[in-house]
C-alpha cells in the first residue's frame, strides 16, 4: 500500500514538472513571437 502511494506521489510530481515546463515553453514562445512581430513591424516602417 505504501509503495503505491509513493508511486502516485511521484506521478503527480512529474505532472507538475511537465505543466510547469510547458508553461515556460509557452511563455518563451509568446515572448519570441511578440519580439519577432515587433522587429518586423519596425523593419517595415523603416523601409
mmCIF entry with sequence, helices, sheets and N, C-alpha, C, O atoms, coordinates in Angstrom:
data_MODEL
# 
_entry.id   MODEL 
# 
_entity.id                         1 
_entity.type                       polymer 
_entity.pdbx_number_of_molecules   1 
# 
_entity_poly.entity_id                      1 
_entity_poly.type                           'polypeptide(L)' 
_entity_poly.nstd_linkage                   no 
_entity_poly.nstd_monomer                   no 
_entity_poly.pdbx_seq_one_letter_code       
;(UNK)(UNK)(UNK)(UNK)(UNK)(UNK)(UNK)(UNK)(UNK)(UNK)(UNK)(UNK)(UNK)(UNK)(UNK)(UNK)
(UNK)(UNK)(UNK)(UNK)(UNK)(UNK)(UNK)(UNK)(UNK)(UNK)(UNK)(UNK)(UNK)(UNK)(UNK)(UNK)
(UNK)(UNK)(UNK)(UNK)(UNK)(UNK)(UNK)(UNK)(UNK)(UNK)(UNK)(UNK)(UNK)(UNK)(UNK)
;
_entity_poly.pdbx_seq_one_letter_code_can   XXXXXXXXXXXXXXXXXXXXXXXXXXXXXXXXXXXXXXXXXXXXXXX 
_entity_poly.pdbx_strand_id                 A 
# 
loop_
_entity_poly_seq.entity_id 
_entity_poly_seq.num 
_entity_poly_seq.mon_id 
_entity_poly_seq.hetero 
1 1  UNK n 
1 2  UNK n 
1 3  UNK n 
1 4  UNK n 
1 5  UNK n 
1 6  UNK n 
1 7  UNK n 
1 8  UNK n 
1 9  UNK n 
1 10 UNK n 
1 11 UNK n 
1 12 UNK n 
1 13 UNK n 
1 14 UNK n 
1 15 UNK n 
1 16 UNK n 
1 17 UNK n 
1 18 UNK n 
1 19 UNK n 
1 20 UNK n 
1 21 UNK n 
1 22 UNK n 
1 23 UNK n 
1 24 UNK n 
1 25 UNK n 
1 26 UNK n 
1 27 UNK n 
1 28 UNK n 
1 29 UNK n 
1 30 UNK n 
1 31 UNK n 
1 32 UNK n 
1 33 UNK n 
1 34 UNK n 
1 35 UNK n 
1 36 UNK n 
1 37 UNK n 
1 38 UNK n 
1 39 UNK n 
1 40 UNK n 
1 41 UNK n 
1 42 UNK n 
1 43 UNK n 
1 44 UNK n 
1 45 UNK n 
1 46 UNK n 
1 47 UNK n 
# 
_struct_asym.id          A 
_struct_asym.entity_id   1 
# 
_struct_conf.conf_type_id            HELX_P 
_struct_conf.id                      HELX_P1 
_struct_conf.pdbx_PDB_helix_id       AA1 
_struct_conf.beg_label_comp_id       UNK 
_struct_conf.beg_label_asym_id       A 
_struct_conf.beg_label_seq_id        2 
_struct_conf.pdbx_beg_PDB_ins_code   ? 
_struct_conf.end_label_comp_id       UNK 
_struct_conf.end_label_asym_id       A 
_struct_conf.end_label_seq_id        46 
_struct_conf.pdbx_end_PDB_ins_code   ? 
_struct_conf.beg_auth_comp_id        UNK 
_struct_conf.beg_auth_asym_id        A 
_struct_conf.beg_auth_seq_id         2 
_struct_conf.end_auth_comp_id        UNK 
_struct_conf.end_auth_asym_id        A 
_struct_conf.end_auth_seq_id         46 
_struct_conf.pdbx_PDB_helix_class    1 
_struct_conf.details                 ? 
_struct_conf.pdbx_PDB_helix_length   45 
# 
_struct_conf_type.id          HELX_P 
_struct_conf_type.criteria    ? 
_struct_conf_type.reference   ? 
# 
loop_
_atom_site.group_PDB 
_atom_site.id 
_atom_site.type_symbol 
_atom_site.label_atom_id 
_atom_site.label_alt_id 
_atom_site.label_comp_id 
_atom_site.label_asym_id 
_atom_site.label_entity_id 
_atom_site.label_seq_id 
_atom_site.pdbx_PDB_ins_code 
_atom_site.Cartn_x 
_atom_site.Cartn_y 
_atom_site.Cartn_z 
_atom_site.occupancy 
_atom_site.B_iso_or_equiv 
_atom_site.pdbx_formal_charge 
_atom_site.auth_seq_id 
_atom_site.auth_comp_id 
_atom_site.auth_asym_id 
_atom_site.auth_atom_id 
_atom_site.pdbx_PDB_model_num 
ATOM 1   N N  . UNK A 1 1  ? 0.844  -1.204 0.000   1.00 0.00 ? 1  UNK A N  1 
ATOM 2   C CA . UNK A 1 1  ? 0.000  0.000  0.000   1.00 0.00 ? 1  UNK A CA 1 
ATOM 3   C C  . UNK A 1 1  ? 0.879  1.255  0.000   1.00 0.00 ? 1  UNK A C  1 
ATOM 4   O O  . UNK A 1 1  ? 0.594  2.221  -0.707  1.00 0.00 ? 1  UNK A O  1 
ATOM 5   N N  . UNK A 1 2  ? 1.938  1.230  0.791   1.00 0.00 ? 2  UNK A N  1 
ATOM 6   C CA . UNK A 1 2  ? 2.806  2.408  0.883   1.00 0.00 ? 2  UNK A CA 1 
ATOM 7   C C  . UNK A 1 2  ? 3.497  2.675  -0.448  1.00 0.00 ? 2  UNK A C  1 
ATOM 8   O O  . UNK A 1 2  ? 3.622  3.825  -0.868  1.00 0.00 ? 2  UNK A O  1 
ATOM 9   N N  . UNK A 1 3  ? 3.949  1.604  -1.115  1.00 0.00 ? 3  UNK A N  1 
ATOM 10  C CA . UNK A 1 3  ? 4.641  1.775  -2.392  1.00 0.00 ? 3  UNK A CA 1 
ATOM 11  C C  . UNK A 1 3  ? 3.728  2.424  -3.426  1.00 0.00 ? 3  UNK A C  1 
ATOM 12  O O  . UNK A 1 3  ? 4.163  3.282  -4.194  1.00 0.00 ? 3  UNK A O  1 
ATOM 13  N N  . UNK A 1 4  ? 2.465  2.013  -3.444  1.00 0.00 ? 4  UNK A N  1 
ATOM 14  C CA . UNK A 1 4  ? 1.517  2.581  -4.408  1.00 0.00 ? 4  UNK A CA 1 
ATOM 15  C C  . UNK A 1 4  ? 1.351  4.082  -4.166  1.00 0.00 ? 4  UNK A C  1 
ATOM 16  O O  . UNK A 1 4  ? 1.304  4.863  -5.116  1.00 0.00 ? 4  UNK A O  1 
ATOM 17  N N  . UNK A 1 5  ? 1.263  4.481  -2.907  1.00 0.00 ? 5  UNK A N  1 
ATOM 18  C CA . UNK A 1 5  ? 1.128  5.909  -2.591  1.00 0.00 ? 5  UNK A CA 1 
ATOM 19  C C  . UNK A 1 5  ? 2.355  6.675  -3.073  1.00 0.00 ? 5  UNK A C  1 
ATOM 20  O O  . UNK A 1 5  ? 2.227  7.766  -3.627  1.00 0.00 ? 5  UNK A O  1 
ATOM 21  N N  . UNK A 1 6  ? 3.536  6.112  -2.868  1.00 0.00 ? 6  UNK A N  1 
ATOM 22  C CA . UNK A 1 6  ? 4.776  6.770  -3.293  1.00 0.00 ? 6  UNK A CA 1 
ATOM 23  C C  . UNK A 1 6  ? 4.779  6.944  -4.810  1.00 0.00 ? 6  UNK A C  1 
ATOM 24  O O  . UNK A 1 6  ? 5.139  8.007  -5.317  1.00 0.00 ? 6  UNK A O  1 
ATOM 25  N N  . UNK A 1 7  ? 4.379  5.903  -5.528  1.00 0.00 ? 7  UNK A N  1 
ATOM 26  C CA . UNK A 1 7  ? 4.347  5.970  -6.991  1.00 0.00 ? 7  UNK A CA 1 
ATOM 27  C C  . UNK A 1 7  ? 3.366  7.046  -7.444  1.00 0.00 ? 7  UNK A C  1 
ATOM 28  O O  . UNK A 1 7  ? 3.668  7.819  -8.353  1.00 0.00 ? 7  UNK A O  1 
ATOM 29  N N  . UNK A 1 8  ? 2.187  7.098  -6.810  1.00 0.00 ? 8  UNK A N  1 
ATOM 30  C CA . UNK A 1 8  ? 1.189  8.113  -7.178  1.00 0.00 ? 8  UNK A CA 1 
ATOM 31  C C  . UNK A 1 8  ? 1.735  9.514  -6.921  1.00 0.00 ? 8  UNK A C  1 
ATOM 32  O O  . UNK A 1 8  ? 1.524  10.424 -7.723  1.00 0.00 ? 8  UNK A O  1 
ATOM 33  N N  . UNK A 1 9  ? 2.437  9.687  -5.802  1.00 0.00 ? 9  UNK A N  1 
ATOM 34  C CA . UNK A 1 9  ? 3.007  10.998 -5.469  1.00 0.00 ? 9  UNK A CA 1 
ATOM 35  C C  . UNK A 1 9  ? 4.057  11.396 -6.497  1.00 0.00 ? 9  UNK A C  1 
ATOM 36  O O  . UNK A 1 9  ? 4.107  12.550 -6.921  1.00 0.00 ? 9  UNK A O  1 
ATOM 37  N N  . UNK A 1 10 ? 4.894  10.444 -6.897  1.00 0.00 ? 10 UNK A N  1 
ATOM 38  C CA . UNK A 1 10 ? 5.920  10.711 -7.906  1.00 0.00 ? 10 UNK A CA 1 
ATOM 39  C C  . UNK A 1 10 ? 5.265  11.085 -9.229  1.00 0.00 ? 10 UNK A C  1 
ATOM 40  O O  . UNK A 1 10 ? 5.712  12.014 -9.902  1.00 0.00 ? 10 UNK A O  1 
ATOM 41  N N  . UNK A 1 11 ? 4.209  10.368 -9.606  1.00 0.00 ? 11 UNK A N  1 
ATOM 42  C CA . UNK A 1 11 ? 3.497  10.682 -10.850 1.00 0.00 ? 11 UNK A CA 1 
ATOM 43  C C  . UNK A 1 11 ? 2.915  12.092 -10.799 1.00 0.00 ? 11 UNK A C  1 
ATOM 44  O O  . UNK A 1 11 ? 3.002  12.836 -11.776 1.00 0.00 ? 11 UNK A O  1 
ATOM 45  N N  . UNK A 1 12 ? 2.325  12.459 -9.671  1.00 0.00 ? 12 UNK A N  1 
ATOM 46  C CA . UNK A 1 12 ? 1.770  13.812 -9.533  1.00 0.00 ? 12 UNK A CA 1 
ATOM 47  C C  . UNK A 1 12 ? 2.886  14.843 -9.636  1.00 0.00 ? 12 UNK A C  1 
ATOM 48  O O  . UNK A 1 12 ? 2.703  15.897 -10.245 1.00 0.00 ? 12 UNK A O  1 
ATOM 49  N N  . UNK A 1 13 ? 4.036  14.548 -9.046  1.00 0.00 ? 13 UNK A N  1 
ATOM 50  C CA . UNK A 1 13 ? 5.178  15.453 -9.121  1.00 0.00 ? 13 UNK A CA 1 
ATOM 51  C C  . UNK A 1 13 ? 5.650  15.619 -10.552 1.00 0.00 ? 13 UNK A C  1 
ATOM 52  O O  . UNK A 1 13 ? 5.967  16.730 -10.976 1.00 0.00 ? 13 UNK A O  1 
ATOM 53  N N  . UNK A 1 14 ? 5.699  14.529 -11.297 1.00 0.00 ? 14 UNK A N  1 
ATOM 54  C CA . UNK A 1 14 ? 6.118  14.599 -12.697 1.00 0.00 ? 14 UNK A CA 1 
ATOM 55  C C  . UNK A 1 14 ? 5.130  15.425 -13.515 1.00 0.00 ? 14 UNK A C  1 
ATOM 56  O O  . UNK A 1 14 ? 5.536  16.220 -14.363 1.00 0.00 ? 14 UNK A O  1 
ATOM 57  N N  . UNK A 1 15 ? 3.838  15.239 -13.262 1.00 0.00 ? 15 UNK A N  1 
ATOM 58  C CA . UNK A 1 15 ? 2.822  16.017 -13.984 1.00 0.00 ? 15 UNK A CA 1 
ATOM 59  C C  . UNK A 1 15 ? 2.989  17.498 -13.680 1.00 0.00 ? 15 UNK A C  1 
ATOM 60  O O  . UNK A 1 15 ? 2.836  18.337 -14.567 1.00 0.00 ? 15 UNK A O  1 
ATOM 61  N N  . UNK A 1 16 ? 3.304  17.824 -12.424 1.00 0.00 ? 16 UNK A N  1 
ATOM 62  C CA . UNK A 1 16 ? 3.521  19.216 -12.040 1.00 0.00 ? 16 UNK A CA 1 
ATOM 63  C C  . UNK A 1 16 ? 4.718  19.795 -12.767 1.00 0.00 ? 16 UNK A C  1 
ATOM 64  O O  . UNK A 1 16 ? 4.660  20.924 -13.254 1.00 0.00 ? 16 UNK A O  1 
ATOM 65  N N  . UNK A 1 17 ? 5.817  19.029 -12.848 1.00 0.00 ? 17 UNK A N  1 
ATOM 66  C CA . UNK A 1 17 ? 7.006  19.495 -13.552 1.00 0.00 ? 17 UNK A CA 1 
ATOM 67  C C  . UNK A 1 17 ? 6.709  19.703 -15.029 1.00 0.00 ? 17 UNK A C  1 
ATOM 68  O O  . UNK A 1 17 ? 7.162  20.678 -15.628 1.00 0.00 ? 17 UNK A O  1 
ATOM 69  N N  . UNK A 1 18 ? 5.948  18.784 -15.615 1.00 0.00 ? 18 UNK A N  1 
ATOM 70  C CA . UNK A 1 18 ? 5.629  18.871 -17.045 1.00 0.00 ? 18 UNK A CA 1 
ATOM 71  C C  . UNK A 1 18 ? 4.803  20.115 -17.329 1.00 0.00 ? 18 UNK A C  1 
ATOM 72  O O  . UNK A 1 18 ? 5.103  20.851 -18.269 1.00 0.00 ? 18 UNK A O  1 
ATOM 73  N N  . UNK A 1 19 ? 3.760  20.365 -16.528 1.00 0.00 ? 19 UNK A N  1 
ATOM 74  C CA . UNK A 1 19 ? 2.907  21.530 -16.761 1.00 0.00 ? 19 UNK A CA 1 
ATOM 75  C C  . UNK A 1 19 ? 3.702  22.809 -16.538 1.00 0.00 ? 19 UNK A C  1 
ATOM 76  O O  . UNK A 1 19 ? 3.515  23.788 -17.260 1.00 0.00 ? 19 UNK A O  1 
ATOM 77  N N  . UNK A 1 20 ? 4.584  22.810 -15.548 1.00 0.00 ? 20 UNK A N  1 
ATOM 78  C CA . UNK A 1 20 ? 5.410  23.982 -15.279 1.00 0.00 ? 20 UNK A CA 1 
ATOM 79  C C  . UNK A 1 20 ? 6.368  24.219 -16.441 1.00 0.00 ? 20 UNK A C  1 
ATOM 80  O O  . UNK A 1 20 ? 6.567  25.358 -16.865 1.00 0.00 ? 20 UNK A O  1 
ATOM 81  N N  . UNK A 1 21 ? 6.962  23.140 -16.956 1.00 0.00 ? 21 UNK A N  1 
ATOM 82  C CA . UNK A 1 21 ? 7.873  23.240 -18.102 1.00 0.00 ? 21 UNK A CA 1 
ATOM 83  C C  . UNK A 1 21 ? 7.123  23.756 -19.322 1.00 0.00 ? 21 UNK A C  1 
ATOM 84  O O  . UNK A 1 21 ? 7.619  24.634 -20.028 1.00 0.00 ? 21 UNK A O  1 
ATOM 85  N N  . UNK A 1 22 ? 5.930  23.220 -19.575 1.00 0.00 ? 22 UNK A N  1 
ATOM 86  C CA . UNK A 1 22 ? 5.139  23.651 -20.732 1.00 0.00 ? 22 UNK A CA 1 
ATOM 87  C C  . UNK A 1 22 ? 4.741  25.117 -20.593 1.00 0.00 ? 22 UNK A C  1 
ATOM 88  O O  . UNK A 1 22 ? 4.666  25.841 -21.585 1.00 0.00 ? 22 UNK A O  1 
ATOM 89  N N  . UNK A 1 23 ? 4.487  25.551 -19.361 1.00 0.00 ? 23 UNK A N  1 
ATOM 90  C CA . UNK A 1 23 ? 4.127  26.951 -19.124 1.00 0.00 ? 23 UNK A CA 1 
ATOM 91  C C  . UNK A 1 23 ? 5.292  27.853 -19.519 1.00 0.00 ? 23 UNK A C  1 
ATOM 92  O O  . UNK A 1 23 ? 5.086  28.890 -20.151 1.00 0.00 ? 23 UNK A O  1 
ATOM 93  N N  . UNK A 1 24 ? 6.525  27.464 -19.147 1.00 0.00 ? 24 UNK A N  1 
ATOM 94  C CA . UNK A 1 24 ? 7.705  28.263 -19.505 1.00 0.00 ? 24 UNK A CA 1 
ATOM 95  C C  . UNK A 1 24 ? 7.936  28.247 -21.006 1.00 0.00 ? 24 UNK A C  1 
ATOM 96  O O  . UNK A 1 24 ? 8.299  29.268 -21.591 1.00 0.00 ? 24 UNK A O  1 
ATOM 97  N N  . UNK A 1 25 ? 7.727  27.085 -21.639 1.00 0.00 ? 25 UNK A N  1 
ATOM 98  C CA . UNK A 1 25 ? 7.896  26.988 -23.093 1.00 0.00 ? 25 UNK A CA 1 
ATOM 99  C C  . UNK A 1 25 ? 6.889  27.898 -23.790 1.00 0.00 ? 25 UNK A C  1 
ATOM 100 O O  . UNK A 1 25 ? 7.238  28.608 -24.732 1.00 0.00 ? 25 UNK A O  1 
ATOM 101 N N  . UNK A 1 26 ? 5.643  27.876 -23.328 1.00 0.00 ? 26 UNK A N  1 
ATOM 102 C CA . UNK A 1 26 ? 4.601  28.719 -23.918 1.00 0.00 ? 26 UNK A CA 1 
ATOM 103 C C  . UNK A 1 26 ? 4.942  30.194 -23.729 1.00 0.00 ? 26 UNK A C  1 
ATOM 104 O O  . UNK A 1 26 ? 4.801  30.993 -24.656 1.00 0.00 ? 26 UNK A O  1 
ATOM 105 N N  . UNK A 1 27 ? 5.392  30.551 -22.527 1.00 0.00 ? 27 UNK A N  1 
ATOM 106 C CA . UNK A 1 27 ? 5.756  31.938 -22.242 1.00 0.00 ? 27 UNK A CA 1 
ATOM 107 C C  . UNK A 1 27 ? 6.905  32.391 -23.137 1.00 0.00 ? 27 UNK A C  1 
ATOM 108 O O  . UNK A 1 27 ? 6.860  33.481 -23.706 1.00 0.00 ? 27 UNK A O  1 
ATOM 109 N N  . UNK A 1 28 ? 7.940  31.549 -23.262 1.00 0.00 ? 28 UNK A N  1 
ATOM 110 C CA . UNK A 1 28 ? 9.086  31.892 -24.109 1.00 0.00 ? 28 UNK A CA 1 
ATOM 111 C C  . UNK A 1 28 ? 8.660  32.027 -25.566 1.00 0.00 ? 28 UNK A C  1 
ATOM 112 O O  . UNK A 1 28 ? 9.121  32.925 -26.270 1.00 0.00 ? 28 UNK A O  1 
ATOM 113 N N  . UNK A 1 29 ? 7.783  31.138 -26.016 1.00 0.00 ? 29 UNK A N  1 
ATOM 114 C CA . UNK A 1 29 ? 7.297  31.193 -27.398 1.00 0.00 ? 29 UNK A CA 1 
ATOM 115 C C  . UNK A 1 29 ? 6.529  32.486 -27.645 1.00 0.00 ? 29 UNK A C  1 
ATOM 116 O O  . UNK A 1 29 ? 6.707  33.131 -28.678 1.00 0.00 ? 29 UNK A O  1 
ATOM 117 N N  . UNK A 1 30 ? 5.677  32.863 -26.699 1.00 0.00 ? 30 UNK A N  1 
ATOM 118 C CA . UNK A 1 30 ? 4.911  34.104 -26.843 1.00 0.00 ? 30 UNK A CA 1 
ATOM 119 C C  . UNK A 1 30 ? 5.840  35.314 -26.874 1.00 0.00 ? 30 UNK A C  1 
ATOM 120 O O  . UNK A 1 30 ? 5.656  36.216 -27.691 1.00 0.00 ? 30 UNK A O  1 
ATOM 121 N N  . UNK A 1 31 ? 6.831  35.340 -25.994 1.00 0.00 ? 31 UNK A N  1 
ATOM 122 C CA . UNK A 1 31 ? 7.769  36.464 -25.949 1.00 0.00 ? 31 UNK A CA 1 
ATOM 123 C C  . UNK A 1 31 ? 8.532  36.573 -27.261 1.00 0.00 ? 31 UNK A C  1 
ATOM 124 O O  . UNK A 1 31 ? 8.681  37.668 -27.805 1.00 0.00 ? 31 UNK A O  1 
ATOM 125 N N  . UNK A 1 32 ? 9.017  35.443 -27.774 1.00 0.00 ? 32 UNK A N  1 
ATOM 126 C CA . UNK A 1 32 ? 9.759  35.463 -29.042 1.00 0.00 ? 32 UNK A CA 1 
ATOM 127 C C  . UNK A 1 32 ? 8.853  35.875 -30.201 1.00 0.00 ? 32 UNK A C  1 
ATOM 128 O O  . UNK A 1 32 ? 9.286  36.589 -31.106 1.00 0.00 ? 32 UNK A O  1 
ATOM 129 N N  . UNK A 1 33 ? 7.604  35.428 -30.174 1.00 0.00 ? 33 UNK A N  1 
ATOM 130 C CA . UNK A 1 33 ? 6.663  35.806 -31.236 1.00 0.00 ? 33 UNK A CA 1 
ATOM 131 C C  . UNK A 1 33 ? 6.412  37.310 -31.222 1.00 0.00 ? 33 UNK A C  1 
ATOM 132 O O  . UNK A 1 33 ? 6.423  37.955 -32.270 1.00 0.00 ? 33 UNK A O  1 
ATOM 133 N N  . UNK A 1 34 ? 6.188  37.863 -30.040 1.00 0.00 ? 34 UNK A N  1 
ATOM 134 C CA . UNK A 1 34 ? 5.957  39.309 -29.918 1.00 0.00 ? 34 UNK A CA 1 
ATOM 135 C C  . UNK A 1 34 ? 7.198  40.076 -30.370 1.00 0.00 ? 34 UNK A C  1 
ATOM 136 O O  . UNK A 1 34 ? 7.085  41.091 -31.058 1.00 0.00 ? 34 UNK A O  1 
ATOM 137 N N  . UNK A 1 35 ? 8.381  39.596 -29.988 1.00 0.00 ? 35 UNK A N  1 
ATOM 138 C CA . UNK A 1 35 ? 9.620  40.256 -30.391 1.00 0.00 ? 35 UNK A CA 1 
ATOM 139 C C  . UNK A 1 35 ? 9.792  40.199 -31.906 1.00 0.00 ? 35 UNK A C  1 
ATOM 140 O O  . UNK A 1 35 ? 10.207 41.182 -32.521 1.00 0.00 ? 35 UNK A O  1 
ATOM 141 N N  . UNK A 1 36 ? 9.478  39.059 -32.508 1.00 0.00 ? 36 UNK A N  1 
ATOM 142 C CA . UNK A 1 36 ? 9.606  38.910 -33.963 1.00 0.00 ? 36 UNK A CA 1 
ATOM 143 C C  . UNK A 1 36 ? 8.627  39.829 -34.686 1.00 0.00 ? 36 UNK A C  1 
ATOM 144 O O  . UNK A 1 36 ? 8.990  40.469 -35.673 1.00 0.00 ? 36 UNK A O  1 
ATOM 145 N N  . UNK A 1 37 ? 7.393  39.895 -34.201 1.00 0.00 ? 37 UNK A N  1 
ATOM 146 C CA . UNK A 1 37 ? 6.389  40.774 -34.819 1.00 0.00 ? 37 UNK A CA 1 
ATOM 147 C C  . UNK A 1 37 ? 6.820  42.230 -34.675 1.00 0.00 ? 37 UNK A C  1 
ATOM 148 O O  . UNK A 1 37 ? 6.703  43.013 -35.618 1.00 0.00 ? 37 UNK A O  1 
ATOM 149 N N  . UNK A 1 38 ? 7.316  42.590 -33.500 1.00 0.00 ? 38 UNK A N  1 
ATOM 150 C CA . UNK A 1 38 ? 7.787  43.959 -33.268 1.00 0.00 ? 38 UNK A CA 1 
ATOM 151 C C  . UNK A 1 38 ? 8.952  44.308 -34.174 1.00 0.00 ? 38 UNK A C  1 
ATOM 152 O O  . UNK A 1 38 ? 8.991  45.401 -34.738 1.00 0.00 ? 38 UNK A O  1 
ATOM 153 N N  . UNK A 1 39 ? 9.902  43.394 -34.322 1.00 0.00 ? 39 UNK A N  1 
ATOM 154 C CA . UNK A 1 39 ? 11.058 43.635 -35.189 1.00 0.00 ? 39 UNK A CA 1 
ATOM 155 C C  . UNK A 1 39 ? 10.619 43.782 -36.640 1.00 0.00 ? 39 UNK A C  1 
ATOM 156 O O  . UNK A 1 39 ? 11.107 44.662 -37.348 1.00 0.00 ? 39 UNK A O  1 
ATOM 157 N N  . UNK A 1 40 ? 9.708  42.932 -37.085 1.00 0.00 ? 40 UNK A N  1 
ATOM 158 C CA . UNK A 1 40 ? 9.207  43.008 -38.462 1.00 0.00 ? 40 UNK A CA 1 
ATOM 159 C C  . UNK A 1 40 ? 8.467  44.326 -38.677 1.00 0.00 ? 40 UNK A C  1 
ATOM 160 O O  . UNK A 1 40 ? 8.614  44.958 -39.723 1.00 0.00 ? 40 UNK A O  1 
ATOM 161 N N  . UNK A 1 41 ? 7.676  44.740 -37.692 1.00 0.00 ? 41 UNK A N  1 
ATOM 162 C CA . UNK A 1 41 ? 6.915  45.995 -37.788 1.00 0.00 ? 41 UNK A CA 1 
ATOM 163 C C  . UNK A 1 41 ? 7.879  47.181 -37.912 1.00 0.00 ? 41 UNK A C  1 
ATOM 164 O O  . UNK A 1 41 ? 7.688  48.051 -38.761 1.00 0.00 ? 41 UNK A O  1 
ATOM 165 N N  . UNK A 1 42 ? 8.912  47.212 -37.063 1.00 0.00 ? 42 UNK A N  1 
ATOM 166 C CA . UNK A 1 42 ? 9.907  48.293 -37.113 1.00 0.00 ? 42 UNK A CA 1 
ATOM 167 C C  . UNK A 1 42 ? 10.621 48.278 -38.458 1.00 0.00 ? 42 UNK A C  1 
ATOM 168 O O  . UNK A 1 42 ? 10.851 49.331 -39.052 1.00 0.00 ? 42 UNK A O  1 
ATOM 169 N N  . UNK A 1 43 ? 10.975 47.082 -38.942 1.00 0.00 ? 43 UNK A N  1 
ATOM 170 C CA . UNK A 1 43 ? 11.675 46.966 -40.228 1.00 0.00 ? 43 UNK A CA 1 
ATOM 171 C C  . UNK A 1 43 ? 10.800 47.482 -41.370 1.00 0.00 ? 43 UNK A C  1 
ATOM 172 O O  . UNK A 1 43 ? 11.289 48.165 -42.269 1.00 0.00 ? 43 UNK A O  1 
ATOM 173 N N  . UNK A 1 44 ? 9.505  47.155 -41.335 1.00 0.00 ? 44 UNK A N  1 
ATOM 174 C CA . UNK A 1 44 ? 8.575  47.613 -42.383 1.00 0.00 ? 44 UNK A CA 1 
ATOM 175 C C  . UNK A 1 44 ? 8.456  49.139 -42.348 1.00 0.00 ? 44 UNK A C  1 
ATOM 176 O O  . UNK A 1 44 ? 8.459  49.787 -43.394 1.00 0.00 ? 44 UNK A O  1 
ATOM 177 N N  . UNK A 1 45 ? 8.352  49.705 -41.158 1.00 0.00 ? 45 UNK A N  1 
ATOM 178 C CA . UNK A 1 45 ? 8.220  51.163 -41.033 1.00 0.00 ? 45 UNK A CA 1 
ATOM 179 C C  . UNK A 1 45 ? 9.487  51.850 -41.557 1.00 0.00 ? 45 UNK A C  1 
ATOM 180 O O  . UNK A 1 45 ? 9.397  52.859 -42.255 1.00 0.00 ? 45 UNK A O  1 
ATOM 181 N N  . UNK A 1 46 ? 10.659 51.312 -41.225 1.00 0.00 ? 46 UNK A N  1 
ATOM 182 C CA . UNK A 1 46 ? 11.916 51.928 -41.662 1.00 0.00 ? 46 UNK A CA 1 
ATOM 183 C C  . UNK A 1 46 ? 12.077 51.828 -43.169 1.00 0.00 ? 46 UNK A C  1 
ATOM 184 O O  . UNK A 1 46 ? 12.604 52.749 -43.793 1.00 0.00 ? 46 UNK A O  1 
ATOM 185 N N  . UNK A 1 47 ? 11.635 50.736 -43.759 1.00 0.00 ? 47 UNK A N  1 
ATOM 186 C CA . UNK A 1 47 ? 11.767 50.548 -45.211 1.00 0.00 ? 47 UNK A CA 1 
ATOM 187 C C  . UNK A 1 47 ? 10.613 51.270 -45.870 1.00 0.00 ? 47 UNK A C  1 
ATOM 188 O O  . UNK A 1 47 ? 10.498 51.262 -47.095 1.00 0.00 ? 47 UNK A O  1 
# 
